[in-house]
Amino acid sequence: MSNYLFQLCIQIRIGVMTFSDDAQRKFALDEYRTRNDAVTAVRAIPYRMGRTNTADAIRFARTNMFSPGNIYHWVVTLI
């Protein structure tokens, strides 16, 4: 994943969560501003053992990763 992330454009926001028996947010969408910082953070995430609890992971993503309080809103000036 970190190799793919490094090739992405730097004008995007990356948030990462992991899940197995439960879901955990590793970092929010507005936590890292540079590609190198995001790649370093992804590489530091350990592999998690356990079951694949997809339903809880989707619920966690919806309520914790994409809720309005967790998304930084960019202010863009139109020219």
Backbone as XML, in Angstrom:
<?xml version="1.0"?>
<chain id="A" units="angstrom">
  <residue number="1" name="MET">
    <atom name="N" x="0.807" y="-1.180" z="0.000"/>
    <atom name="CA" x="0.000" y="0.000" z="0.000"/>
    <atom name="C" x="0.856" y="1.252" z="0.000"/>
  </residue>
  <residue number="2" name="SER">
    <atom name="N" x="1.953" y="1.243" z="0.727"/>
    <atom name="CA" x="2.772" y="2.451" z="0.798"/>
    <atom name="C" x="3.375" y="2.795" z="-0.559"/>
  </residue>
  <residue number="3" name="ASN">
    <atom name="N" x="3.710" y="1.806" z="-1.380"/>
    <atom name="CA" x="4.228" y="2.091" z="-2.720"/>
    <atom name="C" x="3.167" y="2.763" z="-3.579"/>
  </residue>
  <residue number="4" name="TYR">
    <atom name="N" x="1.937" y="2.288" z="-3.492"/>
    <atom name="CA" x="0.833" y="2.899" z="-4.238"/>
    <atom name="C" x="0.589" y="4.320" z="-3.746"/>
  </residue>
  <residue number="5" name="LEU">
    <atom name="N" x="0.584" y="4.505" z="-2.443"/>
    <atom name="CA" x="0.353" y="5.813" z="-1.853"/>
    <atom name="C" x="1.407" y="6.811" z="-2.306"/>
  </residue>
  <residue number="6" name="PHE">
    <atom name="N" x="2.648" y="6.380" z="-2.395"/>
    <atom name="CA" x="3.729" y="7.288" z="-2.771"/>
    <atom name="C" x="3.553" y="7.810" z="-4.198"/>
  </residue>
  <residue number="7" name="GLN">
    <atom name="N" x="2.906" y="7.041" z="-5.058"/>
    <atom name="CA" x="2.725" y="7.443" z="-6.450"/>
    <atom name="C" x="1.532" y="8.377" z="-6.655"/>
  </residue>
  <residue number="8" name="LEU">
    <atom name="N" x="0.692" y="8.516" z="-5.644"/>
    <atom name="CA" x="-0.485" y="9.369" z="-5.775"/>
    <atom name="C" x="-0.107" y="10.843" z="-5.794"/>
  </residue>
  <residue number="9" name="CYS">
    <atom name="N" x="-0.988" y="11.618" z="-6.350"/>
    <atom name="CA" x="-0.827" y="13.072" z="-6.361"/>
    <atom name="C" x="-0.812" y="13.602" z="-4.926"/>
  </residue>
  <residue number="10" name="ILE">
    <atom name="N" x="-0.058" y="14.643" z="-4.667"/>
    <atom name="CA" x="0.052" y="15.172" z="-3.305"/>
    <atom name="C" x="-1.141" y="16.039" z="-2.916"/>
  </residue>
  <residue number="11" name="GLN">
    <atom name="N" x="-2.069" y="16.299" z="-3.820"/>
    <atom name="CA" x="-3.216" y="17.149" z="-3.522"/>
    <atom name="C" x="-4.433" y="16.358" z="-3.044"/>
  </residue>
  <residue number="12" name="ILE">
    <atom name="N" x="-4.226" y="15.208" z="-2.465"/>
    <atom name="CA" x="-5.325" y="14.414" z="-1.938"/>
    <atom name="C" x="-5.159" y="14.245" z="-0.443"/>
  </residue>
  <residue number="13" name="ARG">
    <atom name="N" x="-6.215" y="13.819" z="0.216"/>
    <atom name="CA" x="-6.160" y="13.550" z="1.643"/>
    <atom name="C" x="-6.263" y="12.050" z="1.850"/>
  </residue>
  <residue number="14" name="ILE">
    <atom name="N" x="-5.470" y="11.534" z="2.770"/>
    <atom name="CA" x="-5.435" y="10.111" z="3.057"/>
    <atom name="C" x="-5.794" y="9.897" z="4.516"/>
  </residue>
  <residue number="15" name="GLY">
    <atom name="N" x="-6.712" y="9.005" z="4.762"/>
    <atom name="CA" x="-7.021" y="8.546" z="6.111"/>
    <atom name="C" x="-6.891" y="7.031" z="6.103"/>
  </residue>
  <residue number="16" name="VAL">
    <atom name="N" x="-6.440" y="6.474" z="7.201"/>
    <atom name="CA" x="-6.234" y="5.022" z="7.254"/>
    <atom name="C" x="-6.855" y="4.450" z="8.517"/>
  </residue>
  <residue number="17" name="MET">
    <atom name="N" x="-7.532" y="3.335" z="8.344"/>
    <atom name="CA" x="-8.028" y="2.555" z="9.465"/>
    <atom name="C" x="-7.685" y="1.102" z="9.197"/>
  </residue>
  <residue number="18" name="THR">
    <atom name="N" x="-7.563" y="0.341" z="10.263"/>
    <atom name="CA" x="-7.351" y="-1.091" z="10.131"/>
    <atom name="C" x="-8.499" y="-1.799" z="10.835"/>
  </residue>
  <residue number="19" name="PHE">
    <atom name="N" x="-8.725" y="-3.045" z="10.439"/>
    <atom name="CA" x="-9.763" y="-3.794" z="11.133"/>
    <atom name="C" x="-9.443" y="-5.276" z="11.105"/>
  </residue>
  <residue number="20" name="SER">
    <atom name="N" x="-9.870" y="-5.913" z="12.134"/>
    <atom name="CA" x="-9.855" y="-7.371" z="12.248"/>
    <atom name="C" x="-11.015" y="-7.683" z="13.181"/>
  </residue>
  <residue number="21" name="ASP">
    <atom name="N" x="-10.752" y="-8.035" z="14.422"/>
    <atom name="CA" x="-11.843" y="-8.238" z="15.379"/>
    <atom name="C" x="-12.565" y="-6.922" z="15.677"/>
  </residue>
  <residue number="22" name="ASP">
    <atom name="N" x="-11.845" y="-5.815" z="15.616"/>
    <atom name="CA" x="-12.417" y="-4.486" z="15.776"/>
    <atom name="C" x="-11.719" y="-3.545" z="14.817"/>
  </residue>
  <residue number="23" name="ALA">
    <atom name="N" x="-12.253" y="-2.339" z="14.685"/>
    <atom name="CA" x="-11.672" y="-1.349" z="13.781"/>
    <atom name="C" x="-10.942" y="-0.290" z="14.593"/>
  </residue>
  <residue number="24" name="GLN">
    <atom name="N" x="-9.840" y="0.218" z="14.029"/>
    <atom name="CA" x="-9.057" y="1.263" z="14.685"/>
    <atom name="C" x="-8.631" y="2.288" z="13.644"/>
  </residue>
  <residue number="25" name="ARG">
    <atom name="N" x="-8.843" y="3.555" z="13.986"/>
    <atom name="CA" x="-8.357" y="4.613" z="13.106"/>
    <atom name="C" x="-6.875" y="4.798" z="13.371"/>
  </residue>
  <residue number="26" name="LYS">
    <atom name="N" x="-6.071" y="4.730" z="12.327"/>
    <atom name="CA" x="-4.632" y="4.950" z="12.457"/>
    <atom name="C" x="-4.291" y="6.414" z="12.249"/>
  </residue>
  <residue number="27" name="PHE">
    <atom name="N" x="-4.931" y="7.057" z="11.270"/>
    <atom name="CA" x="-4.839" y="8.504" z="11.170"/>
    <atom name="C" x="-5.999" y="9.048" z="10.347"/>
  </residue>
  <residue number="28" name="ALA">
    <atom name="N" x="-6.373" y="10.293" z="10.654"/>
    <atom name="CA" x="-7.528" y="10.940" z="10.044"/>
    <atom name="C" x="-7.170" y="11.551" z="8.690"/>
  </residue>
  <residue number="29" name="LEU">
    <atom name="N" x="-8.204" y="11.952" z="7.978"/>
    <atom name="CA" x="-8.020" y="12.499" z="6.638"/>
    <atom name="C" x="-7.193" y="13.776" z="6.603"/>
  </residue>
  <residue number="30" name="ASP">
    <atom name="N" x="-7.146" y="14.504" z="7.690"/>
    <atom name="CA" x="-6.420" y="15.778" z="7.690"/>
    <atom name="C" x="-5.143" y="15.744" z="8.524"/>
  </residue>
  <residue number="31" name="GLU">
    <atom name="N" x="-4.700" y="14.566" z="8.890"/>
    <atom name="CA" x="-3.569" y="14.468" z="9.817"/>
    <atom name="C" x="-2.215" y="14.694" z="9.147"/>
  </residue>
  <residue number="32" name="TYR">
    <atom name="N" x="-2.039" y="14.244" z="7.930"/>
    <atom name="CA" x="-0.747" y="14.393" z="7.242"/>
    <atom name="C" x="-0.920" y="15.260" z="6.017"/>
  </residue>
  <residue number="33" name="ARG">
    <atom name="N" x="-0.018" y="16.199" z="5.860"/>
    <atom name="CA" x="-0.108" y="17.164" z="4.752"/>
    <atom name="C" x="0.838" y="16.840" z="3.599"/>
  </residue>
  <residue number="34" name="THR">
    <atom name="N" x="1.837" y="16.005" z="3.836"/>
    <atom name="CA" x="2.773" y="15.687" z="2.761"/>
    <atom name="C" x="2.726" y="14.203" z="2.440"/>
  </residue>
  <residue number="35" name="ARG">
    <atom name="N" x="3.058" y="13.889" z="1.224"/>
    <atom name="CA" x="3.070" y="12.501" z="0.778"/>
    <atom name="C" x="4.075" y="11.686" z="1.585"/>
  </residue>
  <residue number="36" name="ASN">
    <atom name="N" x="5.242" y="12.227" z="1.828"/>
    <atom name="CA" x="6.265" y="11.487" z="2.576"/>
    <atom name="C" x="5.814" y="11.174" z="3.998"/>
  </residue>
  <residue number="37" name="ASP">
    <atom name="N" x="5.161" y="12.128" z="4.650"/>
    <atom name="CA" x="4.670" y="11.879" z="6.008"/>
    <atom name="C" x="3.603" y="10.787" z="6.015"/>
  </residue>
  <residue number="38" name="ALA">
    <atom name="N" x="2.702" y="10.807" z="5.030"/>
    <atom name="CA" x="1.655" y="9.786" z="4.945"/>
    <atom name="C" x="2.249" y="8.410" z="4.673"/>
  </residue>
  <residue number="39" name="VAL">
    <atom name="N" x="3.214" y="8.330" z="3.777"/>
    <atom name="CA" x="3.856" y="7.051" z="3.462"/>
    <atom name="C" x="4.579" y="6.505" z="4.696"/>
  </residue>
  <residue number="40" name="THR">
    <atom name="N" x="5.276" y="7.359" z="5.415"/>
    <atom name="CA" x="5.969" y="6.936" z="6.626"/>
    <atom name="C" x="4.976" y="6.394" z="7.649"/>
  </residue>
  <residue number="41" name="ALA">
    <atom name="N" x="3.845" y="7.078" z="7.802"/>
    <atom name="CA" x="2.830" y="6.629" z="8.758"/>
    <atom name="C" x="2.236" y="5.281" z="8.347"/>
  </residue>
  <residue number="42" name="VAL">
    <atom name="N" x="1.970" y="5.092" z="7.061"/>
    <atom name="CA" x="1.422" y="3.817" z="6.580"/>
    <atom name="C" x="2.417" y="2.688" z="6.810"/>
  </residue>
  <residue number="43" name="ARG">
    <atom name="N" x="3.662" y="2.933" z="6.540"/>
    <atom name="CA" x="4.685" y="1.895" z="6.727"/>
    <atom name="C" x="4.849" y="1.491" z="8.189"/>
  </residue>
  <residue number="44" name="ALA">
    <atom name="N" x="4.478" y="2.370" z="9.109"/>
    <atom name="CA" x="4.616" y="2.082" z="10.541"/>
    <atom name="C" x="3.426" y="1.304" z="11.109"/>
  </residue>
  <residue number="45" name="ILE">
    <atom name="N" x="2.386" y="1.080" z="10.312"/>
    <atom name="CA" x="1.201" y="0.368" z="10.799"/>
    <atom name="C" x="1.488" y="-1.129" z="10.816"/>
  </residue>
  <residue number="46" name="PRO">
    <atom name="N" x="1.357" y="-1.764" z="11.969"/>
    <atom name="CA" x="1.618" y="-3.202" z="12.032"/>
    <atom name="C" x="0.451" y="-4.009" z="11.470"/>
  </residue>
  <residue number="47" name="TYR">
    <atom name="N" x="0.751" y="-5.210" z="11.008"/>
    <atom name="CA" x="-0.272" y="-6.129" z="10.536"/>
    <atom name="C" x="-1.080" y="-6.613" z="11.733"/>
  </residue>
  <residue number="48" name="ARG">
    <atom name="N" x="-2.389" y="-6.673" z="11.575"/>
    <atom name="CA" x="-3.260" y="-7.109" z="12.667"/>
    <atom name="C" x="-3.789" y="-8.501" z="12.389"/>
  </residue>
  <residue number="49" name="MET">
    <atom name="N" x="-3.684" y="-9.344" z="13.368"/>
    <atom name="CA" x="-4.239" y="-10.687" z="13.282"/>
    <atom name="C" x="-5.675" y="-10.660" z="13.797"/>
  </residue>
  <residue number="50" name="GLY">
    <atom name="N" x="-6.458" y="-11.629" z="13.403"/>
    <atom name="CA" x="-7.824" y="-11.740" z="13.898"/>
    <atom name="C" x="-8.792" y="-12.028" z="12.774"/>
  </residue>
  <residue number="51" name="ARG">
    <atom name="N" x="-10.055" y="-11.926" z="13.103"/>
    <atom name="CA" x="-11.107" y="-12.167" z="12.111"/>
    <atom name="C" x="-11.271" y="-10.946" z="11.223"/>
  </residue>
  <residue number="52" name="THR">
    <atom name="N" x="-12.005" y="-11.112" z="10.141"/>
    <atom name="CA" x="-12.295" y="-10.010" z="9.230"/>
    <atom name="C" x="-13.726" y="-9.552" z="9.475"/>
  </residue>
  <residue number="53" name="ASN">
    <atom name="N" x="-13.886" y="-8.581" z="10.338"/>
    <atom name="CA" x="-15.204" y="-8.088" z="10.712"/>
    <atom name="C" x="-15.554" y="-6.898" z="9.821"/>
  </residue>
  <residue number="54" name="THR">
    <atom name="N" x="-15.955" y="-7.194" z="8.589"/>
    <atom name="CA" x="-16.199" y="-6.164" z="7.588"/>
    <atom name="C" x="-17.364" y="-5.250" z="7.956"/>
  </residue>
  <residue number="55" name="ALA">
    <atom name="N" x="-18.430" y="-5.797" z="8.483"/>
    <atom name="CA" x="-19.594" y="-4.978" z="8.835"/>
    <atom name="C" x="-19.226" y="-3.906" z="9.858"/>
  </residue>
  <residue number="56" name="ASP">
    <atom name="N" x="-18.507" y="-4.283" z="10.902"/>
    <atom name="CA" x="-18.081" y="-3.293" z="11.892"/>
    <atom name="C" x="-17.095" y="-2.292" z="11.296"/>
  </residue>
  <residue number="57" name="ALA">
    <atom name="N" x="-16.257" y="-2.741" z="10.383"/>
    <atom name="CA" x="-15.295" y="-1.837" z="9.748"/>
    <atom name="C" x="-16.014" y="-0.775" z="8.917"/>
  </residue>
  <residue number="58" name="ILE">
    <atom name="N" x="-17.032" y="-1.176" z="8.171"/>
    <atom name="CA" x="-17.793" y="-0.206" z="7.365"/>
    <atom name="C" x="-18.522" y="0.771" z="8.284"/>
  </residue>
  <residue number="59" name="ARG">
    <atom name="N" x="-19.115" y="0.279" z="9.338"/>
    <atom name="CA" x="-19.804" y="1.134" z="10.306"/>
    <atom name="C" x="-18.822" y="2.114" z="10.943"/>
  </residue>
  <residue number="60" name="PHE">
    <atom name="N" x="-17.656" y="1.623" z="11.324"/>
    <atom name="CA" x="-16.633" y="2.476" z="11.932"/>
    <atom name="C" x="-16.184" y="3.560" z="10.943"/>
  </residue>
  <residue number="61" name="ALA">
    <atom name="N" x="-15.959" y="3.175" z="9.696"/>
    <atom name="CA" x="-15.529" y="4.153" z="8.689"/>
    <atom name="C" x="-16.583" y="5.233" z="8.496"/>
  </residue>
  <residue number="62" name="ARG">
    <atom name="N" x="-17.834" y="4.824" z="8.426"/>
    <atom name="CA" x="-18.913" y="5.782" z="8.209"/>
    <atom name="C" x="-19.050" y="6.749" z="9.374"/>
  </residue>
  <residue number="63" name="THR">
    <atom name="N" x="-18.945" y="6.251" z="10.596"/>
    <atom name="CA" x="-19.179" y="7.105" z="11.762"/>
    <atom name="C" x="-17.928" y="7.795" z="12.294"/>
  </residue>
  <residue number="64" name="ASN">
    <atom name="N" x="-16.749" y="7.258" z="12.010"/>
    <atom name="CA" x="-15.523" y="7.820" z="12.579"/>
    <atom name="C" x="-14.574" y="8.434" z="11.556"/>
  </residue>
  <residue number="65" name="MET">
    <atom name="N" x="-14.550" y="7.911" z="10.368"/>
    <atom name="CA" x="-13.606" y="8.434" z="9.376"/>
    <atom name="C" x="-14.239" y="9.539" z="8.517"/>
  </residue>
  <residue number="66" name="PHE">
    <atom name="N" x="-15.533" y="9.412" z="8.215"/>
    <atom name="CA" x="-16.173" y="10.333" z="7.278"/>
    <atom name="C" x="-17.220" y="11.232" z="7.914"/>
  </residue>
  <residue number="67" name="SER">
    <atom name="N" x="-17.261" y="11.288" z="9.220"/>
    <atom name="CA" x="-18.213" y="12.184" z="9.869"/>
    <atom name="C" x="-17.728" y="13.629" z="9.724"/>
  </residue>
  <residue number="68" name="PRO">
    <atom name="N" x="-18.657" y="14.588" z="9.704"/>
    <atom name="CA" x="-18.262" y="15.994" z="9.484"/>
    <atom name="C" x="-17.201" y="16.502" z="10.454"/>
  </residue>
  <residue number="69" name="GLY">
    <atom name="N" x="-17.195" y="16.046" z="11.687"/>
    <atom name="CA" x="-16.215" y="16.506" z="12.651"/>
    <atom name="C" x="-14.812" y="15.978" z="12.405"/>
  </residue>
  <residue number="70" name="ASN">
    <atom name="N" x="-14.674" y="14.971" z="11.553"/>
    <atom name="CA" x="-13.367" y="14.370" z="11.303"/>
    <atom name="C" x="-12.804" y="14.694" z="9.928"/>
  </residue>
  <residue number="71" name="ILE">
    <atom name="N" x="-13.501" y="15.497" z="9.180"/>
    <atom name="CA" x="-13.029" y="15.846" z="7.839"/>
    <atom name="C" x="-12.665" y="17.321" z="7.828"/>
  </residue>
  <residue number="72" name="TYR">
    <atom name="N" x="-11.438" y="17.593" z="7.457"/>
    <atom name="CA" x="-10.974" y="18.967" z="7.333"/>
    <atom name="C" x="-11.564" y="19.542" z="6.049"/>
  </residue>
  <residue number="73" name="HIS">
    <atom name="N" x="-12.201" y="20.694" z="6.133"/>
    <atom name="CA" x="-12.809" y="21.311" z="4.953"/>
    <atom name="C" x="-11.864" y="22.392" z="4.410"/>
  </residue>
  <residue number="74" name="TRP">
    <atom name="N" x="-11.386" y="22.154" z="3.212"/>
    <atom name="CA" x="-10.472" y="23.087" z="2.575"/>
    <atom name="C" x="-11.242" y="24.322" z="2.111"/>
  </residue>
  <residue number="75" name="VAL">
    <atom name="N" x="-10.640" y="25.451" z="2.236"/>
    <atom name="CA" x="-11.215" y="26.687" z="1.727"/>
    <atom name="C" x="-10.511" y="26.986" z="0.410"/>
  </residue>
  <residue number="76" name="VAL">
    <atom name="N" x="-11.286" y="27.053" z="-0.649"/>
    <atom name="CA" x="-10.727" y="27.252" z="-1.974"/>
    <atom name="C" x="-11.268" y="28.576" z="-2.530"/>
  </residue>
  <residue number="77" name="THR">
    <atom name="N" x="-10.384" y="29.407" z="-3.009"/>
    <atom name="CA" x="-10.777" y="30.650" z="-3.639"/>
    <atom name="C" x="-10.929" y="30.414" z="-5.132"/>
  </residue>
  <residue number="78" name="LEU">
    <atom name="N" x="-12.103" y="30.726" z="-5.667"/>
    <atom name="CA" x="-12.334" y="30.580" z="-7.105"/>
    <atom name="C" x="-11.821" y="31.837" z="-7.808"/>
  </residue>
  <residue number="79" name="ILE">
    <atom name="N" x="-11.087" y="31.625" z="-8.902"/>
    <atom name="CA" x="-10.531" y="32.754" z="-9.671"/>
    <atom name="C" x="-11.245" y="32.850" z="-10.993"/>
  </residue>
</chain>
